Amino acid sequence: MLYGKTLDGAEWSRFAQAESRPFEPEPFETIIEAELVWYQDGIEHAEVLPLRG
């Protein structure tokens, strides 16, 4: 993931292009959900996020 809040559009495109490449080998699995886990005040919290393809 790339994050560049202060980059203008042209600079962002140049940077993103340089960092983009095809996956080798090509992925063959579909992920339908992601679990976000964090710790706060010594307690584990979790949230399941559904993903759409």
Backbone atoms as SQL, in Angstrom:
CREATE TABLE atoms (id INTEGER PRIMARY KEY, chain TEXT, resi INTEGER, resn TEXT, atom TEXT, x REAL, y REAL, z REAL);
INSERT INTO atoms VALUES
  (1, 'A', 1, 'MET', 'N', 0.840, -1.159, 0.000),
  (2, 'A', 1, 'MET', 'CA', 0.000, 0.000, 0.000),
  (3, 'A', 1, 'MET', 'C', 0.892, 1.232, 0.000),
  (4, 'A', 2, 'LEU', 'N', 0.481, 2.213, -0.737),
  (5, 'A', 2, 'LEU', 'CA', 1.210, 3.469, -0.813),
  (6, 'A', 2, 'LEU', 'C', 0.347, 4.574, -0.233),
  (7, 'A', 3, 'TYR', 'N', 0.978, 5.497, 0.467),
  (8, 'A', 3, 'TYR', 'CA', 0.267, 6.637, 1.025),
  (9, 'A', 3, 'TYR', 'C', 1.103, 7.871, 0.775),
  (10, 'A', 4, 'GLY', 'N', 0.540, 8.839, 0.105),
  (11, 'A', 4, 'GLY', 'CA', 1.290, 10.044, -0.206),
  (12, 'A', 4, 'GLY', 'C', 0.391, 11.259, -0.216),
  (13, 'A', 5, 'LYS', 'N', -0.091, 11.639, 0.929),
  (14, 'A', 5, 'LYS', 'CA', -1.062, 12.731, 1.059),
  (15, 'A', 5, 'LYS', 'C', -0.563, 14.039, 0.452),
  (16, 'A', 6, 'THR', 'N', 0.732, 14.312, 0.551),
  (17, 'A', 6, 'THR', 'CA', 1.243, 15.607, 0.107),
  (18, 'A', 6, 'THR', 'C', 1.753, 15.594, -1.338),
  (19, 'A', 7, 'LEU', 'N', 1.683, 14.468, -2.045),
  (20, 'A', 7, 'LEU', 'CA', 2.161, 14.412, -3.423),
  (21, 'A', 7, 'LEU', 'C', 1.100, 14.938, -4.383),
  (22, 'A', 8, 'ASP', 'N', 1.533, 15.709, -5.394),
  (23, 'A', 8, 'ASP', 'CA', 0.568, 16.130, -6.411),
  (24, 'A', 8, 'ASP', 'C', 0.289, 14.958, -7.344),
  (25, 'A', 9, 'GLY', 'N', -0.712, 15.088, -8.186),
  (26, 'A', 9, 'GLY', 'CA', -1.158, 13.994, -9.042),
  (27, 'A', 9, 'GLY', 'C', -0.087, 13.408, -9.938),
  (28, 'A', 10, 'ALA', 'N', 0.691, 14.271, -10.598),
  (29, 'A', 10, 'ALA', 'CA', 1.732, 13.790, -11.510),
  (30, 'A', 10, 'ALA', 'C', 2.826, 13.033, -10.760),
  (31, 'A', 11, 'GLU', 'N', 3.237, 13.573, -9.625),
  (32, 'A', 11, 'GLU', 'CA', 4.281, 12.913, -8.838),
  (33, 'A', 11, 'GLU', 'C', 3.787, 11.579, -8.287),
  (34, 'A', 12, 'TRP', 'N', 2.529, 11.555, -7.833),
  (35, 'A', 12, 'TRP', 'CA', 1.928, 10.310, -7.333),
  (36, 'A', 12, 'TRP', 'C', 1.905, 9.248, -8.427),
  (37, 'A', 13, 'SER', 'N', 1.479, 9.628, -9.644),
  (38, 'A', 13, 'SER', 'CA', 1.418, 8.667, -10.751),
  (39, 'A', 13, 'SER', 'C', 2.790, 8.106, -11.075),
  (40, 'A', 14, 'ARG', 'N', 3.803, 8.974, -11.102),
  (41, 'A', 14, 'ARG', 'CA', 5.171, 8.525, -11.394),
  (42, 'A', 14, 'ARG', 'C', 5.647, 7.534, -10.333),
  (43, 'A', 15, 'PHE', 'N', 5.413, 7.851, -9.076),
  (44, 'A', 15, 'PHE', 'CA', 5.831, 6.976, -7.989),
  (45, 'A', 15, 'PHE', 'C', 5.069, 5.648, -8.021),
  (46, 'A', 16, 'ALA', 'N', 3.748, 5.698, -8.187),
  (47, 'A', 16, 'ALA', 'CA', 2.930, 4.482, -8.194),
  (48, 'A', 16, 'ALA', 'C', 3.304, 3.568, -9.360),
  (49, 'A', 17, 'GLN', 'N', 3.586, 4.144, -10.539),
  (50, 'A', 17, 'GLN', 'CA', 3.988, 3.336, -11.695),
  (51, 'A', 17, 'GLN', 'C', 5.287, 2.601, -11.426),
  (52, 'A', 18, 'ALA', 'N', 6.216, 3.266, -10.804),
  (53, 'A', 18, 'ALA', 'CA', 7.515, 2.645, -10.516),
  (54, 'A', 18, 'ALA', 'C', 7.376, 1.504, -9.514),
  (55, 'A', 19, 'GLU', 'N', 6.353, 1.543, -8.667),
  (56, 'A', 19, 'GLU', 'CA', 6.171, 0.524, -7.636),
  (57, 'A', 19, 'GLU', 'C', 5.165, -0.554, -8.037),
  (58, 'A', 20, 'SER', 'N', 4.597, -0.474, -9.228),
  (59, 'A', 20, 'SER', 'CA', 3.599, -1.457, -9.690),
  (60, 'A', 20, 'SER', 'C', 4.263, -2.516, -10.547),
  (61, 'A', 21, 'ARG', 'N', 3.910, -3.764, -10.310),
  (62, 'A', 21, 'ARG', 'CA', 4.429, -4.866, -11.116),
  (63, 'A', 21, 'ARG', 'C', 3.466, -6.043, -11.016),
  (64, 'A', 22, 'PRO', 'N', 3.440, -6.900, -12.019),
  (65, 'A', 22, 'PRO', 'CA', 2.551, -8.079, -11.961),
  (66, 'A', 22, 'PRO', 'C', 3.062, -9.087, -10.928),
  (67, 'A', 23, 'PHE', 'N', 2.135, -9.824, -10.345),
  (68, 'A', 23, 'PHE', 'CA', 2.508, -10.892, -9.422),
  (69, 'A', 23, 'PHE', 'C', 2.988, -12.098, -10.212),
  (70, 'A', 24, 'GLU', 'N', 4.081, -12.687, -9.769),
  (71, 'A', 24, 'GLU', 'CA', 4.605, -13.909, -10.379),
  (72, 'A', 24, 'GLU', 'C', 4.858, -14.920, -9.273),
  (73, 'A', 25, 'PRO', 'N', 4.237, -16.059, -9.246),
  (74, 'A', 25, 'PRO', 'CA', 3.159, -16.469, -10.134),
  (75, 'A', 25, 'PRO', 'C', 1.868, -15.723, -9.811),
  (76, 'A', 26, 'GLU', 'N', 0.963, -15.771, -10.763),
  (77, 'A', 26, 'GLU', 'CA', -0.310, -15.077, -10.616),
  (78, 'A', 26, 'GLU', 'C', -1.113, -15.674, -9.453),
  (79, 'A', 27, 'PRO', 'N', -1.759, -14.851, -8.633),
  (80, 'A', 27, 'PRO', 'CA', -2.545, -15.371, -7.501),
  (81, 'A', 27, 'PRO', 'C', -3.674, -16.290, -7.973),
  (82, 'A', 28, 'PHE', 'N', -3.986, -17.281, -7.144),
  (83, 'A', 28, 'PHE', 'CA', -5.054, -18.213, -7.505),
  (84, 'A', 28, 'PHE', 'C', -6.075, -18.367, -6.386),
  (85, 'A', 29, 'GLU', 'N', -5.978, -17.566, -5.356),
  (86, 'A', 29, 'GLU', 'CA', -6.868, -17.664, -4.205),
  (87, 'A', 29, 'GLU', 'C', -7.689, -16.382, -4.092),
  (88, 'A', 30, 'THR', 'N', -8.951, -16.517, -3.686),
  (89, 'A', 30, 'THR', 'CA', -9.815, -15.364, -3.465),
  (90, 'A', 30, 'THR', 'C', -10.038, -15.201, -1.971),
  (91, 'A', 31, 'ILE', 'N', -9.787, -14.019, -1.462),
  (92, 'A', 31, 'ILE', 'CA', -9.960, -13.738, -0.036),
  (93, 'A', 31, 'ILE', 'C', -11.290, -13.024, 0.135),
  (94, 'A', 32, 'ILE', 'N', -12.135, -13.541, 1.009),
  (95, 'A', 32, 'ILE', 'CA', -13.465, -12.958, 1.179),
  (96, 'A', 32, 'ILE', 'C', -13.602, -12.102, 2.435),
  (97, 'A', 33, 'GLU', 'N', -12.606, -12.174, 3.332),
  (98, 'A', 33, 'GLU', 'CA', -12.661, -11.344, 4.528),
  (99, 'A', 33, 'GLU', 'C', -11.261, -11.144, 5.088),
  (100, 'A', 34, 'ALA', 'N', -11.111, -10.060, 5.848),
  (101, 'A', 34, 'ALA', 'CA', -9.844, -9.761, 6.530),
  (102, 'A', 34, 'ALA', 'C', -10.166, -9.472, 7.986),
  (103, 'A', 35, 'GLU', 'N', -9.293, -9.912, 8.882),
  (104, 'A', 35, 'GLU', 'CA', -9.504, -9.657, 10.304),
  (105, 'A', 35, 'GLU', 'C', -8.491, -8.621, 10.773),
  (106, 'A', 36, 'LEU', 'N', -8.982, -7.528, 11.312),
  (107, 'A', 36, 'LEU', 'CA', -8.157, -6.470, 11.866),
  (108, 'A', 36, 'LEU', 'C', -8.074, -6.706, 13.369),
  (109, 'A', 37, 'VAL', 'N', -6.853, -6.825, 13.877),
  (110, 'A', 37, 'VAL', 'CA', -6.646, -7.090, 15.307),
  (111, 'A', 37, 'VAL', 'C', -5.753, -5.993, 15.864),
  (112, 'A', 38, 'TRP', 'N', -6.126, -5.455, 17.020),
  (113, 'A', 38, 'TRP', 'CA', -5.313, -4.446, 17.691),
  (114, 'A', 38, 'TRP', 'C', -5.427, -4.608, 19.195),
  (115, 'A', 39, 'TYR', 'N', -4.467, -4.045, 19.878),
  (116, 'A', 39, 'TYR', 'CA', -4.419, -4.114, 21.342),
  (117, 'A', 39, 'TYR', 'C', -4.544, -2.703, 21.892),
  (118, 'A', 40, 'GLN', 'N', -5.409, -2.549, 22.869),
  (119, 'A', 40, 'GLN', 'CA', -5.618, -1.254, 23.504),
  (120, 'A', 40, 'GLN', 'C', -5.830, -1.476, 24.992),
  (121, 'A', 41, 'ASP', 'N', -5.033, -0.806, 25.803),
  (122, 'A', 41, 'ASP', 'CA', -5.119, -0.944, 27.259),
  (123, 'A', 41, 'ASP', 'C', -4.980, -2.394, 27.715),
  (124, 'A', 42, 'GLY', 'N', -4.109, -3.152, 27.022),
  (125, 'A', 42, 'GLY', 'CA', -3.860, -4.538, 27.399),
  (126, 'A', 42, 'GLY', 'C', -4.949, -5.517, 26.983),
  (127, 'A', 43, 'ILE', 'N', -5.918, -5.064, 26.199),
  (128, 'A', 43, 'ILE', 'CA', -7.024, -5.923, 25.757),
  (129, 'A', 43, 'ILE', 'C', -6.951, -6.092, 24.246),
  (130, 'A', 44, 'GLU', 'N', -7.127, -7.334, 23.783),
  (131, 'A', 44, 'GLU', 'CA', -7.138, -7.603, 22.355),
  (132, 'A', 44, 'GLU', 'C', -8.526, -7.319, 21.798),
  (133, 'A', 45, 'HIS', 'N', -8.560, -6.585, 20.692),
  (134, 'A', 45, 'HIS', 'CA', -9.803, -6.302, 19.978),
  (135, 'A', 45, 'HIS', 'C', -9.666, -6.850, 18.562),
  (136, 'A', 46, 'ALA', 'N', -10.778, -7.242, 17.962),
  (137, 'A', 46, 'ALA', 'CA', -10.738, -7.760, 16.596),
  (138, 'A', 46, 'ALA', 'C', -12.019, -7.379, 15.877),
  (139, 'A', 47, 'GLU', 'N', -11.877, -7.152, 14.576),
  (140, 'A', 47, 'GLU', 'CA', -13.026, -6.860, 13.736),
  (141, 'A', 47, 'GLU', 'C', -12.823, -7.567, 12.411),
  (142, 'A', 48, 'VAL', 'N', -13.843, -8.268, 11.939),
  (143, 'A', 48, 'VAL', 'CA', -13.783, -8.955, 10.653),
  (144, 'A', 48, 'VAL', 'C', -14.392, -8.035, 9.605),
  (145, 'A', 49, 'LEU', 'N', -13.615, -7.795, 8.541),
  (146, 'A', 49, 'LEU', 'CA', -14.056, -6.908, 7.460),
  (147, 'A', 49, 'LEU', 'C', -14.341, -7.746, 6.210),
  (148, 'A', 50, 'PRO', 'N', -15.590, -7.763, 5.736),
  (149, 'A', 50, 'PRO', 'CA', -15.888, -8.490, 4.506),
  (150, 'A', 50, 'PRO', 'C', -15.284, -7.770, 3.306),
  (151, 'A', 51, 'LEU', 'N', -14.750, -8.516, 2.374),
  (152, 'A', 51, 'LEU', 'CA', -14.158, -7.968, 1.148),
  (153, 'A', 51, 'LEU', 'C', -14.998, -8.393, -0.051),
  (154, 'A', 52, 'ARG', 'N', -15.044, -7.553, -1.030),
  (155, 'A', 52, 'ARG', 'CA', -15.802, -7.876, -2.252),
  (156, 'A', 52, 'ARG', 'C', -14.825, -7.953, -3.409),
  (157, 'A', 53, 'GLY', 'N', -15.063, -8.890, -4.290),
  (158, 'A', 53, 'GLY', 'CA', -14.181, -9.051, -5.446),
  (159, 'A', 53, 'GLY', 'C', -14.646, -8.335, -6.658);
